[in-house]
């Protein structure tokens, strides 16, 4: 009886997905122009030419990496997006975006996209829409393979010895994964500016804590009905979110004030209602179920460890009954941490833990703007005043 129920549930889910997926283009038509432009188009609209490059990871994923070329500085700058995100977010505020501020200064900027987001849904053998194995990855693979391949591409194309980097949220976690598991990459990274530093995930003061507490049950339940990707570009939930949350007043009250702000920190002055429809055209853009659960495990275990498969598979995968911790002492790159007191996903207690584990923290800054939250680093409308001055001081001192 349970097997029949699971099959029926799966069939219903697939049917709903197929119907709503056909409505994606209709949903997008209700969004403003900037919500519908891709990275290349956004860059062009704001006066910059952009290149598109593809790179294949060691395990066969084909990633798209964008570039806004610059000539003034020899060392390239890698700009890494966060979870559920893509390179687009770095351009959504136009010339007020920190990325375009540095493009105007002549920095050679490179924007990778991790496996599974809308720009990197490709593999040499696997089909993301048909093969569940495509989605068998977490932040571990994002760091060890996606980031490694992107760095190697950038250094090859620019003929540089090393690069500097700016990472937001998971976009800096990936660097800790890479350089702790593949220490040879430390020499390829001159400096990491970590925005909203994510590593340890306990001490959260948000409704997300309840979801994390229930995550083992949720993970098994979703796995049992064949869910491997969560809120992808054409998923039913994404379509519903775009249609509902783009509605004036009620959409902002429910989606931003009611859902987003309790998780990331409230800052209505920097994420105003008129900007939300633009954001919805680009976010969310897909994540693997396994990746979400990996972060939940890190929170529950209070340790920055590799994915926990359970006793038997851990023995087969790692040679030990428990997943090994990422050894942060091996992360020898220069790291500058920029945190915020109102960031509910990266509370200062957790950033302090990270700071004490990393051996080469050259700067630790807490943003003085009291309402600065987890997403403000890429989305705040006044980042030229609220964030750029901090980054400038770091670049002047250490780049």
LUMNUDREN-330992 format. One record per residue (C-alpha): y, z, x. Coordinates in Angstrom, 3 decimals, padded with zeros to 6 digits, always signed. Each point is the difference from the previous one (the first is absolute). Last residue first. Layout:
N
+----------+----------+----------+
:        y :        z :        x :
+----------+----------+----------+
:        Y :        Z :        X :
...
+----------+----------+----------+
END
This chain:
399
+----------+----------+----------+
:        y :        z :        x :
+----------+----------+----------+
: +043.001 : -003.213 : +045.432 :
: +000.379 : +003.723 : +000.722 :
: +003.573 : +001.251 : -000.238 :
: +001.811 : -002.849 : -001.722 :
: -002.983 : -000.652 : -002.268 :
: -000.156 : +003.641 : -001.053 :
: +003.747 : +000.232 : -000.677 :
: -000.127 : -003.250 : -001.990 :
: -002.903 : +001.253 : -002.121 :
: +002.006 : +003.072 : -001.037 :
: +003.088 : -002.096 : -000.789 :
: -002.153 : -002.423 : -002.077 :
: -001.282 : +002.647 : -002.416 :
: +002.659 : +001.330 : -002.400 :
: +002.991 : -002.255 : +000.709 :
: -001.672 : -003.422 : +000.139 :
: -002.633 : +001.507 : -002.248 :
: +002.398 : +000.081 : -002.967 :
: -002.116 : -001.786 : -002.641 :
: -003.112 : +002.026 : +000.821 :
: -003.153 : -002.152 : -000.139 :
: -001.637 : -000.049 : +003.435 :
: +000.563 : +003.530 : +001.306 :
: +000.817 : +001.172 : -003.539 :
: -003.683 : -000.159 : -000.912 :
: -000.974 : +003.507 : +001.146 :
: +003.183 : +001.767 : -001.086 :
: +003.578 : +000.635 : +001.194 :
: +001.564 : +002.446 : -002.455 :
: +001.618 : +002.334 : +002.551 :
: +001.586 : -002.670 : +002.253 :
: -000.319 : +001.706 : +003.385 :
: -003.132 : -001.942 : +000.978 :
: -002.286 : +002.160 : +002.136 :
: -000.303 : -001.457 : +003.490 :
: -002.683 : +000.559 : +002.630 :
: +000.442 : -001.911 : +003.255 :
: -002.074 : -000.731 : +003.104 :
: -003.389 : +001.015 : -001.403 :
: -002.444 : -000.664 : +002.846 :
: -003.066 : +002.253 : -000.325 :
: -000.519 : -000.276 : -003.775 :
: -001.662 : +003.102 : -001.468 :
: +003.079 : +002.199 : -000.402 :
: +001.976 : -002.804 : -001.616 :
: -002.824 : -000.659 : -002.454 :
: -000.083 : +003.619 : -001.130 :
: +003.804 : -000.016 : -000.315 :
: -000.227 : -003.137 : -002.136 :
: -002.427 : +001.837 : -002.275 :
: +002.293 : +002.994 : -000.480 :
: +002.950 : -002.390 : -000.424 :
: -001.501 : -001.504 : -003.117 :
: -001.242 : -003.608 : +000.289 :
: -000.970 : -000.935 : -003.544 :
: +002.675 : +002.182 : -001.643 :
: +002.825 : -001.367 : +002.133 :
: +002.985 : +002.163 : -001.015 :
: +000.278 : +001.676 : +003.423 :
: +000.036 : -003.338 : +001.775 :
: -001.759 : -001.293 : +003.122 :
: +000.751 : -002.288 : +002.939 :
: -002.522 : +000.345 : +002.827 :
: +000.538 : -001.782 : +003.316 :
: -003.224 : -000.773 : +001.843 :
: -000.399 : -001.082 : +003.635 :
: -003.567 : -001.239 : +000.394 :
: -002.629 : +002.442 : +001.294 :
: -002.178 : +000.206 : -003.107 :
: -003.123 : +001.341 : +001.737 :
: +000.960 : +003.567 : -000.877 :
: -000.163 : -001.108 : -003.643 :
: -003.802 : -000.015 : +000.130 :
: -000.949 : -001.436 : -003.389 :
: -002.457 : +002.526 : -001.384 :
: -003.681 : -000.887 : -000.133 :
: -001.765 : -000.371 : -003.353 :
: -002.552 : +002.745 : -000.598 :
: -003.797 : -000.213 : +000.271 :
: +000.250 : -001.590 : +003.481 :
: -001.118 : -003.301 : +001.520 :
: +003.096 : -001.722 : -001.377 :
: -001.360 : -002.664 : -002.331 :
: -003.662 : +000.975 : -000.454 :
: +000.665 : +003.736 : +000.067 :
: +003.000 : -000.459 : -002.292 :
: -002.231 : -002.016 : -002.301 :
: -002.388 : +002.941 : -000.370 :
: +002.526 : +002.835 : -000.414 :
: +002.599 : -001.640 : -002.226 :
: +002.112 : -003.103 : +000.528 :
: +003.078 : +001.884 : +001.274 :
: +002.599 : -002.499 : +001.234 :
: +001.529 : +000.863 : +003.377 :
: +001.875 : +003.228 : +000.479 :
: +003.529 : +001.427 : -000.085 :
: -000.983 : +003.447 : -001.220 :
: +001.032 : +002.086 : -002.999 :
: -003.425 : -000.861 : -001.503 :
: +001.444 : -000.552 : -003.491 :
: +003.049 : -001.924 : +001.227 :
: -001.921 : -002.145 : +002.458 :
: -002.580 : -000.658 : -002.725 :
: +002.750 : -001.130 : -002.395 :
: +001.295 : -002.408 : +002.662 :
: -003.512 : -001.444 : +000.347 :
: -000.262 : -000.191 : -003.793 :
: +003.047 : -002.232 : -000.226 :
: -001.398 : -002.217 : +002.744 :
: -003.404 : -000.254 : -001.667 :
: +001.556 : -001.128 : -003.271 :
: +001.530 : -002.884 : +001.918 :
: +003.694 : -000.626 : -000.428 :
: +002.027 : -002.560 : -001.895 :
: +003.510 : -001.354 : -000.225 :
: +002.008 : +002.662 : -001.767 :
: +002.773 : -001.029 : +000.376 :
: +001.580 : -003.408 : +000.518 :
: +001.256 : -001.122 : -003.408 :
: +000.359 : +003.621 : -001.025 :
: +002.632 : +000.609 : +002.680 :
: +002.374 : -002.537 : -001.519 :
: -000.510 : +001.518 : -003.470 :
: +000.787 : +003.477 : +001.476 :
: +003.354 : -000.949 : +001.518 :
: +002.054 : +000.341 : -003.200 :
: -001.403 : +003.489 : -000.625 :
: +001.298 : +001.486 : +003.260 :
: -002.167 : +001.037 : +002.922 :
: +002.529 : +001.517 : +002.432 :
: +002.020 : +002.053 : -002.490 :
: -003.131 : +000.865 : -001.993 :
: -001.512 : +002.002 : +002.894 :
: -002.944 : +002.130 : -001.139 :
: -002.901 : +000.508 : +002.398 :
: -003.055 : -002.209 : +000.622 :
: -002.492 : +001.287 : -002.601 :
: +002.263 : +001.572 : -002.659 :
: +002.381 : -002.954 : +000.546 :
: -002.566 : -002.700 : -000.746 :
: -001.493 : +001.135 : -003.312 :
: +002.533 : +001.381 : -002.507 :
: +003.345 : -000.890 : +001.605 :
: -001.195 : -003.377 : +001.277 :
: -002.566 : -001.233 : -002.508 :
: +000.960 : +001.884 : -003.170 :
: +003.771 : +000.281 : +000.254 :
: +000.407 : -003.323 : +001.773 :
: -002.099 : -001.884 : -002.549 :
: +001.738 : +001.719 : -002.921 :
: +003.484 : -000.836 : +001.303 :
: -000.362 : -003.767 : +000.380 :
: -003.527 : -001.484 : -000.085 :
: -001.284 : -000.939 : +003.469 :
: -002.484 : +002.884 : -000.146 :
: -001.829 : -001.435 : -003.001 :
: -000.673 : -003.615 : +000.965 :
: -000.426 : +000.620 : +003.703 :
: -002.206 : +003.053 : -000.503 :
: -002.197 : -001.820 : -002.524 :
: -000.496 : -002.943 : +002.370 :
: -000.782 : +002.337 : +002.903 :
: -002.513 : +001.929 : -002.101 :
: -001.824 : -003.159 : -001.041 :
: -000.377 : -001.112 : +003.646 :
: +001.695 : -003.146 : +001.263 :
: +001.742 : +001.373 : +003.118 :
: -002.530 : +002.776 : +000.481 :
: +000.176 : +003.362 : -001.710 :
: -003.203 : +001.408 : +001.567 :
: -002.733 : -002.092 : +001.640 :
: -003.647 : +001.113 : +000.186 :
: -000.839 : +000.719 : -003.642 :
: -003.661 : -000.769 : -000.738 :
: -000.609 : +002.289 : -002.952 :
: -001.828 : +002.650 : +002.065 :
: +002.638 : -000.181 : +002.752 :
: +002.653 : +001.047 : -002.483 :
: -001.998 : +003.077 : -001.023 :
: -000.924 : +000.895 : +003.585 :
: +003.613 : -000.166 : +001.160 :
: +001.302 : +001.902 : -003.031 :
: -002.471 : +002.841 : +000.542 :
: +000.830 : +000.303 : +003.716 :
: +003.735 : -000.436 : -000.801 :
: +000.346 : +002.909 : -002.450 :
: +001.828 : +002.259 : +002.470 :
: +001.982 : -003.030 : +001.225 :
: +001.096 : -000.784 : -003.559 :
: +001.106 : +003.610 : -000.428 :
: +001.980 : -000.058 : +003.248 :
: +001.704 : -003.222 : -001.075 :
: +001.901 : +002.035 : -002.584 :
: +002.254 : +001.071 : +002.884 :
: +000.445 : +002.688 : +002.634 :
: -002.168 : -001.318 : +002.810 :
: -000.912 : +002.531 : +002.696 :
: -003.027 : -002.134 : +000.924 :
: +000.397 : -003.573 : +001.197 :
: -000.035 : -000.018 : +003.801 :
: +000.905 : -003.355 : +001.522 :
: +003.003 : -001.567 : -001.699 :
: +003.386 : -000.187 : +001.687 :
: +002.720 : -001.068 : -002.463 :
: +001.402 : -002.474 : +002.547 :
: -001.780 : -000.054 : +003.367 :
: +001.976 : -001.759 : +002.730 :
: -002.694 : -001.081 : +002.447 :
: +000.945 : -000.882 : +003.578 :
: -001.380 : -002.112 : +002.865 :
: -003.222 : -001.058 : -001.680 :
: -002.337 : -002.210 : +002.054 :
: -000.818 : +002.765 : +002.492 :
: -001.308 : +002.213 : -002.796 :
: -002.291 : -002.823 : -001.113 :
: -002.579 : +000.898 : +002.670 :
: -000.552 : +003.255 : -001.886 :
: -002.145 : -001.723 : -002.668 :
: -001.051 : +002.847 : -002.317 :
: +003.064 : +002.212 : +000.525 :
: +002.404 : -002.930 : +000.427 :
: -001.158 : -001.782 : -003.121 :
: -000.259 : +002.949 : -002.386 :
: +003.349 : +001.462 : +001.072 :
: +001.592 : -003.437 : -000.373 :
: -001.461 : -000.431 : -003.477 :
: +001.639 : +003.247 : -001.126 :
: +003.342 : -001.673 : +000.764 :
: -000.269 : -002.685 : -002.671 :
: -001.771 : +002.510 : -002.237 :
: +003.521 : +001.460 : -000.478 :
: +002.498 : -002.534 : +001.388 :
: -000.443 : -001.401 : +003.488 :
: +002.598 : -001.219 : +002.495 :
: -001.339 : -001.498 : +003.194 :
: +000.855 : -000.874 : +003.579 :
: -001.924 : -002.610 : +001.925 :
: -001.946 : -000.439 : +003.229 :
: -000.665 : -002.445 : +002.819 :
: +001.732 : -002.884 : -001.734 :
: -001.014 : -003.647 : -000.069 :
: +001.664 : -000.265 : -003.425 :
: -002.906 : -001.738 : -001.740 :
: -002.659 : +001.928 : +001.921 :
: +001.711 : +003.364 : -000.443 :
: +000.433 : -000.605 : -003.727 :
: -003.579 : -001.160 : -000.549 :
: -001.452 : +002.928 : +001.973 :
: +002.073 : +002.459 : -002.013 :
: -001.113 : -001.533 : -003.296 :
: -003.671 : +000.044 : +001.003 :
: +000.195 : +003.672 : +001.014 :
: +001.850 : +000.950 : -003.175 :
: -002.606 : -001.626 : -002.218 :
: -003.055 : +001.102 : +002.023 :
: +000.068 : +003.644 : +001.078 :
: +002.919 : +001.052 : -002.185 :
: -000.637 : -001.727 : -003.299 :
: -003.728 : +000.456 : +000.597 :
: +000.422 : +003.796 : +000.091 :
: +002.569 : -000.099 : -002.817 :
: -002.852 : -000.989 : -002.282 :
: -002.490 : -002.835 : -000.353 :
: -002.871 : -001.200 : -002.163 :
: +002.165 : -002.223 : -002.190 :
: -001.501 : -003.306 : +001.174 :
: -003.456 : +001.497 : -000.612 :
: +000.693 : -000.207 : -003.732 :
: -000.285 : -003.776 : +000.236 :
: +001.289 : -002.002 : -002.962 :
: +003.796 : +000.219 : -000.197 :
: +000.508 : +000.925 : +003.666 :
: -002.237 : -002.911 : +001.107 :
: -001.836 : +000.704 : +003.263 :
: -000.842 : -002.457 : +002.791 :
: +002.987 : -000.594 : +002.348 :
: +002.070 : +002.457 : -002.002 :
: +003.095 : -000.245 : -002.178 :
: +002.183 : +002.201 : -002.194 :
: +002.660 : +000.584 : +002.640 :
: +003.302 : -000.940 : -001.634 :
: -000.591 : +001.789 : -003.309 :
: -001.303 : +003.167 : +001.662 :
: -003.667 : +000.367 : +000.853 :
: +000.159 : -000.025 : +003.783 :
: +003.269 : +001.267 : +001.443 :
: +003.145 : -002.119 : +000.179 :
: +001.866 : -000.297 : +003.301 :
: +003.817 : -000.290 : +000.284 :
: +001.370 : -001.124 : +003.368 :
: +003.667 : +000.330 : +000.978 :
: +001.648 : -001.490 : +003.097 :
: +003.198 : +002.062 : +000.059 :
: +003.242 : -001.972 : -000.052 :
: +002.441 : +002.538 : -001.425 :
: -000.082 : -001.755 : -003.386 :
: -003.792 : +000.395 : -000.016 :
: +000.565 : +003.700 : +000.603 :
: +002.071 : +000.362 : -003.176 :
: -002.516 : -002.283 : -001.704 :
: -002.746 : +002.551 : +000.617 :
: +002.185 : +002.927 : -001.067 :
: +000.542 : -001.619 : -003.419 :
: +003.666 : -000.169 : -001.032 :
: -000.044 : -003.728 : +000.727 :
: -002.446 : -000.472 : -002.842 :
: -001.258 : +003.205 : -001.577 :
: -003.428 : -001.548 : -000.557 :
: -000.496 : -001.073 : +003.609 :
: -002.239 : +002.751 : +001.460 :
: -001.882 : +000.157 : -003.284 :
: -001.311 : -003.529 : +000.458 :
: -002.248 : +000.874 : +002.975 :
: -002.555 : +001.363 : -002.442 :
: -000.720 : +003.213 : -001.902 :
: -002.758 : +001.992 : -001.639 :
: +000.099 : +002.208 : +003.131 :
: +002.808 : -000.409 : +002.524 :
: +001.670 : -002.876 : +001.824 :
: +000.031 : -000.589 : +003.762 :
: +002.971 : -001.442 : +001.916 :
: -000.972 : -001.259 : +003.477 :
: +002.987 : -000.446 : +002.334 :
: -000.142 : -002.506 : +002.855 :
: +001.305 : +000.908 : +003.502 :
: +002.350 : -002.628 : +001.376 :
: +003.047 : +000.949 : -002.052 :
: +002.740 : -002.476 : -000.829 :
: -002.192 : -002.880 : -001.109 :
: -001.224 : +000.779 : -003.493 :
: -002.636 : -001.576 : -002.200 :
: -000.712 : +001.313 : -003.505 :
: -003.795 : +000.064 : +000.062 :
: -002.661 : +000.320 : -002.656 :
: -003.659 : +000.931 : +000.531 :
: -002.743 : -001.091 : -002.379 :
: -003.414 : +001.532 : +000.522 :
: -003.416 : -001.642 : -000.048 :
: -002.797 : +002.561 : -000.022 :
: -003.069 : -000.838 : +002.132 :
: -001.091 : +003.246 : +001.646 :
: +001.849 : -000.608 : +003.286 :
: +003.149 : -000.803 : -001.963 :
: +001.231 : -003.516 : -000.705 :
: +003.706 : -000.774 : +000.421 :
: +002.259 : -002.169 : -002.110 :
: +003.662 : -000.685 : +000.719 :
: +002.996 : -000.659 : -002.249 :
: +003.493 : -000.515 : +001.353 :
: +003.328 : +001.085 : -001.434 :
: +003.493 : -001.461 : +000.028 :
: +002.726 : +002.443 : -000.915 :
: +003.037 : -000.281 : -002.285 :
: -000.693 : +002.480 : -002.773 :
: -001.615 : -002.553 : -002.306 :
: -002.080 : -001.289 : +002.921 :
: -001.490 : +003.445 : +000.645 :
: -000.836 : +000.445 : -003.677 :
: -001.597 : -003.442 : -000.149 :
: -002.196 : +000.634 : +003.043 :
: -001.067 : +003.402 : -001.352 :
: -000.825 : -001.245 : -003.509 :
: +002.501 : -000.300 : -002.838 :
: -000.858 : +001.100 : -003.543 :
: +001.584 : +003.442 : -000.024 :
: +003.130 : -001.407 : +001.635 :
: +000.434 : -002.318 : -002.990 :
: -000.051 : +002.695 : -002.674 :
: -003.155 : +001.004 : -001.926 :
: -000.957 : -001.192 : -003.494 :
: -001.698 : -003.088 : +001.415 :
: -002.261 : +002.248 : +002.089 :
: -001.779 : +001.272 : -003.114 :
: -000.752 : -003.577 : -001.108 :
: -001.336 : -000.885 : +003.450 :
: -002.260 : +003.045 : -000.083 :
: -001.255 : -000.709 : -003.520 :
: -003.163 : -001.799 : +001.114 :
: -000.983 : +003.153 : +001.875 :
: +000.226 : +001.861 : -003.291 :
: -002.797 : -002.014 : -001.591 :
: -002.277 : +000.028 : +003.041 :
: +000.497 : +003.724 : +000.629 :
: -000.719 : +000.850 : -003.626 :
: -003.226 : -002.011 : +000.190 :
: -001.019 : +001.621 : +003.303 :
: +000.603 : +003.507 : -001.349 :
: -001.980 : -000.751 : -003.174 :
: -002.913 : -001.324 : +002.081 :
: +000.096 : +003.064 : +002.293 :
: +000.011 : +002.403 : -002.938 :
: -002.952 : -001.822 : -001.583 :
: -001.916 : +000.110 : +003.278 :
: +000.740 : +003.706 : +000.492 :
: -001.141 : +000.779 : -003.544 :
: -003.241 : -001.965 : +000.510 :
: -000.715 : +001.897 : +003.248 :
: +000.672 : +003.338 : -001.684 :
: -002.405 : -000.861 : -002.850 :
+----------+----------+----------+
END
